[in-house]
Amino acid sequence: MGQFHLLINMKHIKSDPMFPPEVLTGLAISGLKYAFFIASIKMDVFKKIKGKMVTINQFSKILKIPLSSTRAMTQNLSNMDLLKFEDGKIFNSDLSEEYLTDDEITKKLMIWLSAYSPTPEKLISIIRNPPPQPWYSIKEQKQSLFDRFRKKHMNASFYTEPHDLRIRWGKELADKYDFSKHTRLLDLGGACGGWTVGVLEKFPKLEAMIFERPEVVKFTDTMLHTHRNVRKRIKVISGDFFMDILPGSCDVVLIANILHDWSIKECQMILQNVIASVNSGTAILINEFYFDYNWRNSNYGALQAMLVLGPEGKSGWQPSYHEMENLLKNMGFHGIEKKYNLVIAYKR
């Protein structure tokens, strides 16, 4: 009994090496937590008991798994605060009830985030020898985007599958930035237009232009046909944001999850093209999954830091707010401010 008492209170023990802090054991067991979490989403565990309080026997029948398995799953999900077990009854935590029952986009996002999970051995290999980023092969015209579409690690689904997620992110952007003071938005590297659709649905007087590579435009056109309420306010333009003059008729530019793909040098080239193309006073919105100043508090950022990693000199970077603000300041932008996952600046 004494040992059990120590185990359940070991998060308070810091000096005894027999009982490392739970933050460390939690990290060591994180692979198991991840597996239970994603399995529970794919099994619709939380949706099946939405608004209910069930016994473990009832839960076993609902999930159609053995009672012993139900117990292990309940214990693991309760340990992660996703389920509650009180007075012999099992029910969703507030977090699960809100996000993991009917919110299909969030569930899809969780599965998407979990897809990148290398073994420690694979991760060591990646860190020691970062793989080439496809964007650089495309930029240097060593390989076309169509060639890359034939590769497993980058295909057309990169542009089409996250479309509904990008719409949600566009709506979140529209909630934190007032587009009513603008008339025309330029979505630079806007993929299939999800960000633009999300913004335009909230601002019915706003028009938009989506600037994308010629190989991508056909996917953009196809996806936009499903959004007839905003399609007539969107113009799709093909081009290269490194080399081609950008449409100067916009008064706000959105650069969403673009700059992190490129080195600082390439980011400066993109921003210089923006400066050269748009009018004075144009607002520049750079949406990224930013880290705080001390590189904390962004799970999205932590994932993206690995997804954009490439060889020295040809690698992306996942910025903090402070790093992006400094880049914009050094490029000559003014009126720089930040909001959640957004840095705003203006051309002089």
ChimeraX attribute file (.defattr): number of C-alpha atoms within 10 A of each C-alpha:
attribute: neighborCount
match mode: 1-to-1
recipient: residues
	/A:1	6
	/A:2	6
	/A:3	8
	/A:4	9
	/A:5	9
	/A:6	13
	/A:7	14
	/A:8	10
	/A:9	13
	/A:10	16
	/A:11	15
	/A:12	13
	/A:13	15
	/A:14	12
	/A:15	9
	/A:16	9
	/A:17	8
	/A:18	9
	/A:19	16
	/A:20	15
	/A:21	17
	/A:22	17
	/A:23	9
	/A:24	11
	/A:25	12
	/A:26	12
	/A:27	11
	/A:28	11
	/A:29	10
	/A:30	12
	/A:31	13
	/A:32	12
	/A:33	17
	/A:34	13
	/A:35	11
	/A:36	18
	/A:37	21
	/A:38	16
	/A:39	14
	/A:40	18
	/A:41	18
	/A:42	13
	/A:43	12
	/A:44	16
	/A:45	21
	/A:46	24
	/A:47	19
	/A:48	14
	/A:49	18
	/A:50	16
	/A:51	12
	/A:52	12
	/A:53	17
	/A:54	16
	/A:55	14
	/A:56	18
	/A:57	13
	/A:58	15
	/A:59	23
	/A:60	17
	/A:61	12
	/A:62	14
	/A:63	17
	/A:64	11
	/A:65	11
	/A:66	12
	/A:67	16
	/A:68	11
	/A:69	13
	/A:70	20
	/A:71	14
	/A:72	12
	/A:73	18
	/A:74	21
	/A:75	15
	/A:76	17
	/A:77	19
	/A:78	17
	/A:79	13
	/A:80	14
	/A:81	15
	/A:82	20
	/A:83	23
	/A:84	20
	/A:85	20
	/A:86	10
	/A:87	7
	/A:88	10
	/A:89	15
	/A:90	20
	/A:91	23
	/A:92	26
	/A:93	18
	/A:94	13
	/A:95	12
	/A:96	19
	/A:97	19
	/A:98	13
	/A:99	15
	/A:100	25
	/A:101	21
	/A:102	15
	/A:103	13
	/A:104	12
	/A:105	15
	/A:106	15
	/A:107	18
	/A:108	17
	/A:109	14
	/A:110	15
	/A:111	16
	/A:112	12
	/A:113	14
	/A:114	14
	/A:115	10
	/A:116	12
	/A:117	12
	/A:118	10
	/A:119	10
	/A:120	9
	/A:121	8
	/A:122	11
	/A:123	14
	/A:124	12
	/A:125	12
	/A:126	16
	/A:127	13
	/A:128	10
	/A:129	13
	/A:130	18
	/A:131	15
	/A:132	15
	/A:133	18
	/A:134	18
	/A:135	19
	/A:136	16
	/A:137	15
	/A:138	15
	/A:139	14
	/A:140	9
	/A:141	10
	/A:142	11
	/A:143	14
	/A:144	15
	/A:145	22
	/A:146	14
	/A:147	12
	/A:148	17
	/A:149	14
	/A:150	11
	/A:151	11
	/A:152	7
	/A:153	9
	/A:154	15
	/A:155	15
	/A:156	16
	/A:157	11
	/A:158	13
	/A:159	18
	/A:160	19
	/A:161	12
	/A:162	18
	/A:163	20
	/A:164	18
	/A:165	17
	/A:166	22
	/A:167	21
	/A:168	19
	/A:169	20
	/A:170	23
	/A:171	21
	/A:172	15
	/A:173	22
	/A:174	20
	/A:175	12
	/A:176	12
	/A:177	14
	/A:178	11
	/A:179	19
	/A:180	12
	/A:181	9
	/A:182	16
	/A:183	15
	/A:184	19
	/A:185	23
	/A:186	27
	/A:187	24
	/A:188	23
	/A:189	22
	/A:190	26
	/A:191	24
	/A:192	28
	/A:193	32
	/A:194	27
	/A:195	26
	/A:196	28
	/A:197	27
	/A:198	22
	/A:199	27
	/A:200	25
	/A:201	17
	/A:202	15
	/A:203	17
	/A:204	12
	/A:205	13
	/A:206	19
	/A:207	21
	/A:208	25
	/A:209	22
	/A:210	24
	/A:211	25
	/A:212	23
	/A:213	16
	/A:214	13
	/A:215	14
	/A:216	21
	/A:217	21
	/A:218	14
	/A:219	17
	/A:220	22
	/A:221	15
	/A:222	12
	/A:223	18
	/A:224	19
	/A:225	12
	/A:226	10
	/A:227	13
	/A:228	9
	/A:229	13
	/A:230	21
	/A:231	19
	/A:232	12
	/A:233	16
	/A:234	20
	/A:235	13
	/A:236	20
	/A:237	17
	/A:238	17
	/A:239	17
	/A:240	17
	/A:241	18
	/A:242	17
	/A:243	11
	/A:244	11
	/A:245	14
	/A:246	22
	/A:247	14
	/A:248	16
	/A:249	15
	/A:250	21
	/A:251	19
	/A:252	23
	/A:253	24
	/A:254	21
	/A:255	19
	/A:256	22
	/A:257	16
	/A:258	17
	/A:259	23
	/A:260	23
	/A:261	24
	/A:262	24
	/A:263	19
	/A:264	17
	/A:265	10
	/A:266	16
	/A:267	18
	/A:268	18
	/A:269	16
	/A:270	21
	/A:271	20
	/A:272	14
	/A:273	17
	/A:274	22
	/A:275	21
	/A:276	14
	/A:277	16
	/A:278	20
	/A:279	17
	/A:280	12
	/A:281	15
	/A:282	20
	/A:283	24
	/A:284	23
	/A:285	22
	/A:286	20
	/A:287	22
	/A:288	24
	/A:289	24
	/A:290	27
	/A:291	21
	/A:292	16
	/A:293	12
	/A:294	9
	/A:295	15
	/A:296	12
	/A:297	13
	/A:298	15
	/A:299	13
	/A:300	14
	/A:301	23
	/A:302	16
	/A:303	16
	/A:304	23
	/A:305	19
	/A:306	17
	/A:307	17
	/A:308	22
	/A:309	24
	/A:310	24
	/A:311	15
	/A:312	11
	/A:313	11
	/A:314	22
	/A:315	22
	/A:316	26
	/A:317	20
	/A:318	27
	/A:319	21
	/A:320	20
	/A:321	23
	/A:322	16
	/A:323	15
	/A:324	21
	/A:325	20
	/A:326	13
	/A:327	15
	/A:328	21
	/A:329	14
	/A:330	11
	/A:331	14
	/A:332	14
	/A:333	21
	/A:334	17
	/A:335	12
	/A:336	17
	/A:337	13
	/A:338	16
	/A:339	12
	/A:340	13
	/A:341	19
	/A:342	20
	/A:343	20
	/A:344	22
	/A:345	22
	/A:346	22
	/A:347	19
	/A:348	13
